[in-house]
Amino acid sequence: MNKSKKKFDFAPIGKAIKNARVSKGMTREQLCNIIDIDPRYLAHLENDGRCPSMDLFYRLVTYFNISVDYFFLQQGQKTECTTEQQALIHDVMKLDTDMVHCLQGVANALLQYKQKKQ
């Protein structure tokens, strides 16, 4: 039986981990001391899309409170977010309702500006 298996692209999650680490002002070495892995290995996870063990994956996403459902549910669909958009989504999830409404107003104003410019 020749079933073609779809390989999961870990690169977007690796970039989200890197963005979360950088936004916390952490160096690779600092994070590696906390989670007990080699900095070169973390660099491969963040930059090359290497897939970690399930245990390490869990430790990283829970440490940074990264929601991974988007990454798993969106794989293979036509609409994909850029790394910057994924980082923004991650940050928006931390906002309270009033802040989200304010951000929505800014987003609407930007979209209107873009539409007028075209």
C-alpha positions as CSV (number, residue, x, y, z in Angstrom):
1,M,0.0,0.0,0.0
2,N,1.5,3.3,-1.1
3,K,-0.3,5.9,1.1
4,S,1.4,9.3,0.9
5,K,1.7,10.7,4.4
6,K,1.4,14.4,4.8
7,K,4.4,15.7,6.8
8,F,3.6,18.4,9.5
9,D,5.6,21.6,9.0
10,F,6.9,22.5,12.4
11,A,8.6,25.7,11.2
12,P,5.7,28.1,12.1
13,I,5.6,26.8,15.6
14,G,9.4,27.1,15.9
15,K,9.1,30.7,14.8
16,A,6.3,31.3,17.3
17,I,8.5,29.9,20.1
18,K,11.3,32.2,19.0
19,N,9.0,35.2,18.9
20,A,7.7,34.4,22.4
21,R,11.2,34.0,23.7
22,V,12.4,37.3,22.2
23,S,9.3,39.2,23.3
24,K,10.1,38.1,26.9
25,G,13.6,39.4,26.4
26,M,15.2,36.0,26.9
27,T,18.3,34.7,25.2
28,R,18.5,31.2,23.9
29,E,20.9,30.3,26.6
30,Q,18.6,31.5,29.4
31,L,15.7,29.5,28.0
32,C,17.9,26.4,27.6
33,N,19.1,26.6,31.2
34,I,15.4,26.6,32.3
35,I,14.3,23.7,30.1
36,D,17.6,21.9,30.1
37,I,18.5,21.6,26.4
38,D,21.4,22.6,24.3
39,P,21.2,26.1,22.7
40,R,22.1,24.7,19.3
41,Y,19.2,22.3,19.4
42,L,16.9,25.2,20.3
43,A,18.3,27.2,17.4
44,H,17.3,24.2,15.1
45,L,13.8,24.2,16.5
46,E,13.3,27.9,16.1
47,N,15.0,28.5,12.8
48,D,15.0,25.2,10.9
49,G,11.6,23.8,11.9
50,R,13.1,20.7,13.5
51,C,10.4,18.7,15.4
52,P,11.1,18.2,19.1
53,S,10.0,15.3,21.3
54,M,6.4,15.6,22.6
55,D,7.8,16.3,26.1
56,L,9.9,19.2,24.9
57,F,7.2,20.5,22.7
58,Y,4.8,20.5,25.6
59,R,7.3,22.3,27.9
60,L,8.0,25.0,25.4
61,V,4.4,25.8,24.4
62,T,3.2,25.7,28.0
63,Y,6.2,27.8,29.3
64,F,5.3,30.6,26.7
65,N,1.5,29.9,26.8
66,I,1.4,29.4,23.0
67,S,-1.9,28.1,21.7
68,V,-1.1,25.4,19.1
69,D,-4.6,24.7,17.8
70,Y,-4.2,27.3,15.1
71,F,-1.0,25.6,13.8
72,F,-2.6,22.1,13.7
73,L,-6.0,23.1,12.4
74,Q,-4.7,25.4,9.7
75,Q,-2.1,23.0,8.2
76,G,-2.9,22.4,4.6
77,Q,-5.5,25.1,4.2
78,K,-5.2,27.8,1.7
79,T,-5.2,30.7,4.2
80,E,-2.0,30.8,6.1
81,C,-0.7,33.5,8.4
82,T,2.7,35.0,8.3
83,T,4.9,34.6,11.4
84,E,4.2,38.2,12.3
85,Q,0.5,37.6,12.1
86,Q,0.8,34.5,14.3
87,A,2.8,36.5,16.8
88,L,0.1,39.2,16.9
89,I,-2.6,36.5,17.4
90,H,-0.6,35.1,20.3
91,D,-0.3,38.6,21.8
92,V,-4.0,39.4,21.3
93,M,-5.0,36.3,23.2
94,K,-3.4,38.0,26.3
95,L,-5.5,41.2,26.1
96,D,-8.7,41.9,28.0
97,T,-12.0,42.7,26.3
98,D,-11.6,46.5,26.3
99,M,-8.1,46.2,24.8
100,V,-9.4,43.8,22.1
101,H,-12.1,46.4,21.2
102,C,-9.5,49.1,21.0
103,L,-7.3,46.9,18.8
104,Q,-10.3,46.1,16.6
105,G,-10.9,49.8,16.0
106,V,-7.2,50.2,15.0
107,A,-7.5,47.2,12.6
108,N,-10.6,48.6,11.0
109,A,-9.0,52.0,10.5
110,L,-6.0,50.4,8.9
111,L,-8.2,48.3,6.6
112,Q,-10.2,51.4,5.6
113,Y,-6.9,53.3,4.9
114,K,-5.7,50.4,2.8
115,Q,-8.9,50.3,0.8
116,K,-8.8,54.0,0.1
117,K,-5.2,53.8,-1.0
118,Q,-6.0,51.1,-3.7
